[in-house]
Amino acid sequence: MASGMKKMVINTQERAISPDINRLQDFKAKDIAELWRYLADVTEDFDIAPGVITEYSTLETPLRAEIINGLMVEPSVGSLTLDIKPGLLFAISPDAGPDDSNYKFVSSDGLPIAGGISMTANASGSTRIDVIECSITSTIVETDNRDIFNPSTGLFTAASITKALEGTLTFRVRAGTPGGGFPGSVSGWLPLMVARVPAATVSNDTMTFWDVRPLVSDRVRGLSAGQHSVPVWGDMNFRVQSGGGVTPCVLEGYCRVGYKGRWLGGTLRRGTQGATDTGSVNLLDADVQEGAGITLVNGSPYYLYLVTPFSLPRWSRYTEFGVGYRRPRSPNGILVVSLVPPDATSQPSAAITLPNGLGFSSTTQAGVCISSSFMYATGYGGFYTENRKTLLTNVLATIANTVVPSLSLIFRAYAVPITHFPPNATAIYAKSRIVLQSPNTAPLYIDFLQMNPGMFIREQAVVNPGLGFASPNFTPAYGWLTRVHADDVYFTAVGTGCDAWLPIGGAIWPLLNTHPVIGYDIQMGSYSEQQQTPPNPIGITGVVYVSGWSF
């Protein structure tokens, strides 16, 4: 059966007719388009139903498409014109006949600056959000004169007729309403770029642009792979240097995370409007802070997200005009500092208000929490994140002991999600410290105790956090999660303790944790041997610090 693809059979001595010749072209075009549809138009969730594809019979909002390459919009420096580079895409345009595919192949020459489209100035007094987008159309690209047979006369008559049709792209700038935020998407149109047009804008130089093309190159698992319902973590190595209100809270480094089948992240950087780009991000910037800004509350948590609002991918911010050109660069995703905690999958547990400085006037719940820390009075606490492990640098979560210590040196601390660690944590890095104060006055006597400090953690439900634990006899509610002991050490009146990674059960797959857990019982203690009088030290205190977590 030859290749197995549908073909037109022209029989020996059969009179040729034009529909047969046209149909055989349609057969081959449909075969190619359907192959690409099954490769690129992946709609299923990889975790639920791999290998399933959905037929679409109507135009989507926005246009359902994959850009193989190109079609980048490049704003001109010093003017309002836009250049659109050549490119190729496949898109669902369901107008096919029985011999055609609804998945359309479109190769476009783009629009050069000389014949391109333009932004418009903004004299409204309010920020305007514009969308640069394209749609598919069929265009007559060739006409010619041919002799056409007239059955009535039996003669051929010359006529100008269509000889070639081609799928092409129509481009436009769809201006939003000043002060109205993001103008939404339109059925059958594919957004390529989103523009923030501030008040008093007269050229591209004062605008901010984001690349929102659905590029095949951003796919996490290749062409035919589906989406994951949870983020796919790649390389992560970044930090926040915190200097309070004088020195900005600077984020710098690199991260990569797969979200909804596409890579987010890259080098974490952005520019200052109208200036050269920087290699870092100031977390105190109005374009980064959630909503109208975040009130700094000492000891409260904050979360760093990469978000992709309005069901659009990529969101790669363009370079500023001071560089000499305007082109998209990493990171993919809009960086937002938020007070909204993530869920166990590292996705927002509630809608995040987009920074007012962006002008979008909207919220989003599409994004990934890439790290978190705590605030202090004048800024955001610093941290280092590497491969999904975060270590805090200048602000730690302190958990005071909840039970009066006995002479056996046993203490209990209650670690609560959000208060002491993020909800997407799978382990916390805890530091236990036990301090003994000598009862002796000057001259100071030193108490030498041989200590074997340890730290234990278990899931623990509480009746009332203010009144103590449901199991005051230390009996594990659901079994010990871990026990860690340090080597024997000698200590003075300063104290001793143990540092350890302690696994927790809040963020587990398949996310069916129905335990009545609202925190984790951390017990710390030691076995001591008296080496010198006085026999009993006094002033025994114990505390646990959470200084990091994995997620």
Beta strands, then each sheet from edge to edge (+ up, - down):
strand 1: 65-70
strand 2: 73-75
strand 3: 81-84
strand 4: 87-92
strand 5: 103-108
strand 6: 117-118
strand 7: 128-150
strand 8: 155-174
strand 9: 190-197
strand 10: 208-211
strand 11: 232-243
strand 12: 247-259
strand 13: 262-267
strand 14: 281-282
strand 15: 301-307
strand 16: 316-318
strand 17: 328-332
strand 18: 334-338
strand 19: 352-353
strand 20: 363-364
strand 21: 367-376
strand 22: 379-380
strand 23: 383-386
strand 24: 389-392
strand 25: 397-400
strand 26: 411-415
strand 27: 427-437
strand 28: 449-459
strand 29: 480-485
strand 30: 489-491
strand 31: 496-503
strand 32: 520-530
strand 33: 538-550
sheet 1: 1+ 4- 5+
sheet 2: 2+ 3- 6+
sheet 3: 8+ 7- 9+ 10- 16+ 17-
sheet 4: 13+ 12- 11+ 23- 24+ 33- 25+
sheet 5: 13+ 12- 11+ 23- 24+ 33- 27+ 31-
sheet 6: 13+ 12- 14+
sheet 7: 18+ 15- 21+ 22-
sheet 8: 19+ 20-
sheet 9: 26+ 32- 28+ 29-
sheet 10: 26+ 32- 28+ 30-
end
